[in-house]
Amino acid sequence: MELRHPLAGLALLALLAGCSSQPASRSAAEISGDCNVDNLSGVLGQSASAALIEQVQRQANAKTLRVLAPGDAATMDYNPQRLNIDIDESEVIIRLTCG
């Protein structure tokens, strides 16, 4: 097959290269919209500032959030899209869970 225009050949190669690229891999939690704290252990022991809590919620892919201090009442319903941040009396993050 002979191409009459050299630029047409380059355009064809660019088009084919675009077809072969692979999409960025996403975790099952990101696809389902569920919370995931697997990679967030680095925030344990940090002070629970509003900015940090917002950042952790985004990184966990959580739609809802609750911060629980010692003695706080919490419902027992399970919500896979909710991030629970447990803090101690000094407002230091001691545990992250989803549900």
Backbone bond lengths (Angstrom), bond angles and torsions (degrees), N, CA, C in turn:
res aa  C-N    CA-C-N  psi(-1)  N-CA   C-N-CA  omega(-1)  CA-C   N-CA-C  phi
1 M - - - 1.446 - - 1.519 108.67 -
2 E 1.285 116.81 125.15 1.456 121.67 -178.68 1.525 108.88 -107.61
3 L 1.335 115.54 129.34 1.455 119.99 177.36 1.517 109.46 -92.69
4 R 1.311 116.29 134.87 1.458 120.19 -176.57 1.522 111.42 -82.59
5 H 1.324 116.74 -23.86 1.457 119.67 -178.83 1.529 108.94 -122.87
6 P 1.336 117.40 121.61 1.468 119.88 -179.33 1.525 112.72 -58.44
7 L 1.315 117.78 -35.12 1.473 120.22 -179.95 1.523 111.23 -67.67
8 A 1.305 117.03 -30.53 1.458 119.80 177.99 1.526 110.13 -64.08
9 G 1.326 116.34 -37.75 1.469 120.56 177.56 1.523 111.37 -64.28
10 L 1.324 117.33 -42.89 1.463 121.27 177.97 1.527 111.01 -64.39
11 A 1.316 116.37 -40.40 1.460 120.06 179.04 1.525 110.54 -64.19
12 L 1.313 116.13 -39.44 1.463 120.59 178.35 1.527 110.68 -64.42
13 L 1.337 117.53 -42.54 1.462 120.99 177.91 1.529 111.14 -63.21
14 A 1.318 116.75 -41.69 1.464 120.50 179.11 1.523 110.53 -63.62
15 L 1.313 116.40 -40.27 1.461 120.61 178.93 1.522 110.73 -64.14
16 L 1.313 117.47 -44.56 1.461 120.97 179.57 1.522 111.61 -66.93
17 A 1.318 117.86 -37.23 1.462 120.87 178.19 1.524 110.30 -64.00
18 G 1.302 116.78 -37.58 1.465 120.41 178.35 1.514 111.82 -64.81
19 C 1.292 117.59 -30.94 1.462 121.46 179.63 1.518 112.20 -72.87
20 S 1.318 117.13 -23.94 1.457 119.52 -174.91 1.524 113.49 -91.56
21 S 1.316 117.97 -9.18 1.465 118.81 -178.33 1.519 110.01 -69.91
22 Q 1.336 115.16 147.59 1.452 120.27 -178.52 1.514 109.89 -101.06
23 P 1.333 118.22 141.53 1.455 120.14 178.62 1.526 110.53 -68.10
24 A 1.320 115.69 154.97 1.466 120.22 177.27 1.523 108.86 -61.66
25 S 1.320 115.92 137.18 1.458 118.85 -178.75 1.519 109.93 -73.85
26 R 1.311 115.90 141.49 1.459 122.25 179.10 1.511 107.83 -125.51
27 S 1.314 115.70 146.05 1.456 119.91 -179.68 1.523 109.55 -73.53
28 A 1.321 115.83 162.70 1.463 120.99 178.00 1.523 110.57 -60.52
29 A 1.344 117.82 -35.71 1.457 121.10 179.66 1.525 110.99 -65.53
30 E 1.336 117.33 -39.81 1.460 119.87 178.82 1.520 111.04 -66.45
31 I 1.308 116.58 -39.14 1.456 120.63 -179.62 1.521 110.65 -67.46
32 S 1.324 117.18 -42.43 1.465 120.84 -177.89 1.516 112.37 -80.26
33 G 1.334 118.25 -16.99 1.459 121.43 -176.51 1.514 112.91 86.13
34 D 1.334 116.85 10.08 1.460 121.11 -178.81 1.523 110.60 -84.45
35 C 1.323 114.33 155.88 1.458 123.46 175.90 1.532 109.50 -68.22
36 N 1.344 116.69 147.96 1.457 121.49 177.79 1.524 108.72 -149.39
37 V 1.327 117.44 118.89 1.468 121.66 -178.61 1.530 112.61 -109.89
38 D 1.313 117.96 13.72 1.466 121.81 -175.07 1.530 113.36 -56.14
39 N 1.307 118.85 -35.80 1.469 121.76 -175.12 1.521 113.33 -105.65
40 L 1.327 117.95 22.02 1.460 120.77 -174.09 1.524 113.81 -114.16
41 S 1.312 118.70 16.43 1.460 120.34 -177.83 1.525 112.21 -64.00
42 G 1.310 118.21 -18.98 1.455 122.04 -179.89 1.518 114.64 -65.87
43 V 1.322 117.85 -16.54 1.470 119.57 179.86 1.523 112.29 -88.92
44 L 1.330 117.26 -11.35 1.458 119.65 177.92 1.526 109.15 -62.34
45 G 1.325 115.33 134.40 1.459 120.46 -179.06 1.516 113.98 92.07
46 Q 1.326 117.31 -6.64 1.463 120.58 178.74 1.526 110.41 -90.71
47 S 1.324 116.01 154.59 1.454 121.80 177.10 1.529 109.37 -69.50
48 A 1.316 116.75 136.53 1.466 122.55 -174.28 1.527 111.21 -83.32
49 S 1.325 116.84 75.33 1.464 120.61 176.00 1.527 109.08 -78.68
50 A 1.319 115.78 161.09 1.467 120.12 179.41 1.523 110.90 -60.39
51 A 1.323 117.23 -40.47 1.466 120.81 -179.36 1.526 111.30 -65.16
52 L 1.326 117.23 -42.37 1.463 120.80 179.68 1.524 110.68 -66.31
53 I 1.305 117.26 -42.13 1.465 120.69 179.53 1.521 110.59 -61.56
54 E 1.325 117.48 -42.59 1.461 121.52 178.32 1.525 110.72 -63.08
55 Q 1.319 116.49 -42.79 1.459 121.54 179.18 1.532 111.08 -63.37
56 V 1.316 117.16 -44.18 1.466 121.59 -179.39 1.527 110.18 -64.78
57 Q 1.325 117.25 -39.31 1.458 120.12 178.37 1.530 110.81 -61.33
58 R 1.328 116.55 -43.78 1.480 120.26 177.80 1.524 110.80 -63.19
59 Q 1.340 116.86 -46.46 1.461 120.34 -177.61 1.525 112.12 -65.89
60 A 1.319 116.79 -29.43 1.466 120.86 179.16 1.524 111.84 -82.72
61 N 1.328 116.55 -5.76 1.466 121.49 -178.07 1.533 111.16 60.73
62 A 1.336 116.93 34.34 1.465 122.06 -176.45 1.523 110.40 -91.16
63 K 1.311 115.38 134.27 1.467 120.55 177.88 1.527 111.03 -81.01
64 T 1.323 116.83 -33.02 1.457 121.31 178.94 1.518 109.18 -128.83
65 L 1.327 115.28 168.02 1.445 120.94 -172.48 1.513 109.67 -149.40
66 R 1.327 116.11 146.34 1.454 120.24 166.86 1.526 108.41 -144.69
67 V 1.324 113.87 137.83 1.455 121.74 177.62 1.517 106.23 -106.31
68 L 1.321 115.74 125.24 1.464 121.21 -175.37 1.523 110.46 -116.11
69 A 1.319 114.62 120.14 1.465 121.75 175.71 1.524 108.28 -95.86
70 P 1.327 117.43 163.83 1.468 119.48 178.85 1.537 110.70 -55.69
71 G 1.332 115.42 131.39 1.456 120.83 178.91 1.516 115.03 86.86
72 D 1.334 118.47 -6.91 1.471 120.40 178.18 1.520 110.22 -68.66
73 A 1.322 115.21 141.26 1.462 120.90 174.59 1.526 108.47 -79.58
74 A 1.322 116.73 142.29 1.462 121.16 178.50 1.520 108.86 -142.68
75 T 1.311 115.03 139.38 1.463 119.22 176.71 1.517 108.99 -69.10
76 M 1.298 116.90 157.37 1.462 121.83 -178.36 1.527 112.31 -98.45
77 D 1.338 117.59 5.11 1.457 119.42 179.04 1.527 109.98 -67.57
78 Y 1.321 115.38 146.88 1.460 120.93 -178.99 1.519 109.14 -99.65
79 N 1.316 116.22 127.02 1.459 121.88 177.09 1.527 107.46 -130.01
80 P 1.322 118.81 107.46 1.464 121.13 -175.58 1.525 113.38 -65.88
81 Q 1.313 117.93 -11.00 1.460 121.65 179.93 1.528 112.13 -99.73
82 R 1.334 117.76 6.54 1.466 121.57 -176.84 1.525 111.33 -106.03
83 L 1.315 115.54 136.02 1.456 123.13 173.74 1.521 108.60 -99.20
84 N 1.323 116.06 129.31 1.467 121.95 174.93 1.521 107.59 -107.96
85 I 1.320 115.61 125.63 1.461 121.23 177.13 1.517 107.29 -114.89
86 D 1.326 116.56 113.35 1.462 121.64 177.19 1.515 108.63 -92.25
87 I 1.342 115.22 130.41 1.460 120.72 178.37 1.527 109.35 -121.37
88 D 1.328 115.91 158.54 1.461 119.72 177.13 1.536 109.61 -94.27
89 E 1.313 116.91 -173.00 1.459 121.95 -177.79 1.525 112.49 -60.50
90 S 1.321 117.42 -26.00 1.469 122.70 -179.43 1.530 112.22 -91.33
91 E 1.338 117.29 7.71 1.455 124.59 -178.26 1.528 112.75 63.49
92 V 1.315 115.18 35.87 1.467 122.38 175.01 1.529 107.46 -98.82
93 I 1.317 116.31 135.76 1.465 121.30 -179.35 1.518 109.38 -70.55
94 I 1.353 115.59 122.51 1.459 119.76 -179.02 1.533 112.97 -114.22
95 R 1.350 116.90 -16.03 1.464 118.52 179.96 1.517 109.85 -160.33
96 L 1.328 116.18 143.12 1.459 123.21 173.81 1.526 108.20 -124.46
97 T 1.315 116.43 127.80 1.461 120.45 176.75 1.516 109.19 -140.21
98 C 1.295 115.08 159.82 1.462 120.88 173.71 1.516 108.00 -108.11
99 G 1.290 115.32 148.77 1.462 119.12 178.29 1.418 113.12 127.68
